[in-house]
Structure formats: structure tokens, C-alpha cells
């Protein structure tokens, strides 16, 4: 049996915080406990916010945590051709369509419906599901935007995608830390319809998180995806894409989140929880492990 392969995949668009430390250390611990390997992947699709300086700081933080990973490190910015190929394969199935509504138009449309007393479905992250261009724009306006080269998003027609698959999908969910690492997997049913027609790419960006993550995990031979509970529901979207692209399916492990004093998930904008600021304030590695429950 081949060794399990884990990955820690941060984005250098801000400084790592306590939540990243928990995820990185849990991946490292699981790899050791299960006799596996650990990879680091740099998710730097956003070339505006992701900078070489932040990437340098990120690796310094990981080194301070005591993390050890295999080389070479894969950067998503070097893999656009692979995402483009996967996107073209999906487009060839007829399941992908250009969507021209702006975020403001979607917000206004949904707000108007809710003001009238109607409810509008929202995805697990709380964003309203895409209503479709035809619900907002008359045909003439839709044609005009397409002809003018206006910005658009490429969306997956989720209903048609599930009809093409024609069966109920599942994923294996296992524990993320401690004895739970060795417990039997639970079979989780996919509910991708809760996400509606997700974005796969945009006019000026050849991929989205959903598309790139399944392509990257397959290319790197990731067998175990250990990540935060905030991405638990997104696994349904990833399973649909894996099925459509005939990609291997890793096991999934979703760990607890580190929350701020306000009860919300930590953000890179909260500098008081960044590893660099905590280290500068004198926090030791042992104190950090205790703070995050390790």
C-alpha cells in the first residue's frame, strides 16, 4: 500500500495566523502518525494580492513552526496551463456557460426579491445562488454584453452536471487529529446543488479555487486532504468536478477552527493573531501549541 500524501496549501496574500498554524501542524502530525508524506503548495492565483515578500514571510513562519516538507514546492501560478486544459474539457461537455451579471446586479436582484417577502436560496457560505442572466437582463442586453467583450464568469451548470453524472456521489470523511486519525471513515453524501452554479474561471483568470484545488490534488497525488471545517461543504463541489474530470478521489479530514474573540473565523487582516506578530511579542513555539490546543 502506498504512503498517504498530505498537503498544506496556504495563499501568500497576507501573514499566516493561528488557524494556519493549526492546519499546518495537524497535517504534519498526521503525515508522521500514518507514515506518510507532507507537501506544501502555494496557492497564488491572485497575483495582485500574493507577493514574493508575503511568500518569503510565509516560509519563515512555517520554518518557525518546525514544519518539514518535500521539495519542490508547487505554485499555482506555474500551473495555469493545467487549469486551462481542465476547463476546456468541461466546456466541451456543454456544462459551462458565460455569466455576465455583476456582483452588484446579483445583490440588487436578490435584495429586491427579499424586500418583497420572497426568500432566495444561499450557498453554505451565505452567498445568494446565481439567478441566471435571463432573470435580470433582457435578451438584447445579454447579447450586447457578449458582443462587447464585457467581463464574465464561467459557471458550471450544476443541475446539468448532476444529471450527466447520474448517480449519488459520496466522499470518505475521517478524523483530523488524535485517535480519530485511525477511526473508520464515514460516508458523506454529496449535496452540490446547495452551491448552485459555481464559478470555475473568469474572463481574466483561468481558474477558481474549486477547479484548481481538484486539479492540483490529482496532479500531486494527494491521498488525504486535511483542511478546516469551513471547507467541509465545498467538498461536494470538488467531488462533482472530480467525477466530471475523471480524477482520483482523496480521503477528507476537516479540522476544528480557531475562532477570534468575536466568535468568527480568524482572518489575515487581524494582525494580532498573525504568527509574525505573536512571535515578535515573545510567544514561544510551545506557548503557541498550547494556545491552539495541541
C-alpha positions, 0 to 999 in steps of 0.5 A: 500500500502506498504512503498517504500524501498530505498537503498544506496549501496556504495563499501568500496574500497576507501573514499566516495566523493561528488557524494556519498554524493549526492546519499546518501542524495537524497535517504534519502530525498526521503525515508522521502518525500514518507514515506518510508524506507532507507537501506544501503548495502555494496557492497564488492565483491572485497575483495582485494580492500574493507577493514574493515578500508575503511568500518569503514571510510565509516560509519563515513562519512555517520554518518557525513552526518546525514544519518539514516538507518535500521539495519542490514546492508547487505554485499555482501560478506555474500551473495555469496551463493545467487549469486551462486544459481542465476547463476546456474539457468541461466546456466541451461537455456543454456544462459551462456557460458565460455569466455576465451579471455583476456582483452588484446586479446579483445583490440588487436582484436578490435584495429586491426579491427579499424586500418583497417577502420572497426568500432566495436560496444561499450557498453554505457560505451565505452567498445568494445562488446565481439567478441566471442572466435571463432573470435580470437582463433582457435578451438584447442586453445579454447579447450586447454584453457578449458582443462587447467583450464585457467581463464574465464568469464561467459557471458550471451548470450544476443541475446539468452536471448532476444529471450527466453524472447520474448517480449519488456521489459520496466522499470518505470523511475521517478524523483530523487529529488524535485517535480519530486519525485511525477511526473508520471513515464515514460516508458523506453524501454529496449535496452540490446543488446547495452551491448552485452554479459555481464559478470555475474561471473568469474572463481574466483568470483561468481558474477558481479555487474549486477547479484548481484545488481538484486539479492540483490534488490529482496532479500531486497525488494527494491521498488525504486532504486535511483542511478546516471545517469551513471547507467541509461543504465545498467538498461536494463541489470538488467531488462533482468536478472530480467525477466530471474530470475523471480524477482520483478521489482523496480521503477528507479530514476537516479540522476544528477552527480557531475562532477570534474573540468575536466568535468568527473565523480568524482572518489575515487582516487581524494582525494580532493573531498573525504568527509574525506578530505573536512571535515578535511579542515573545510567544514561544513555539510551545506557548503557541501549541498550547494556545491552539490546543495541541 
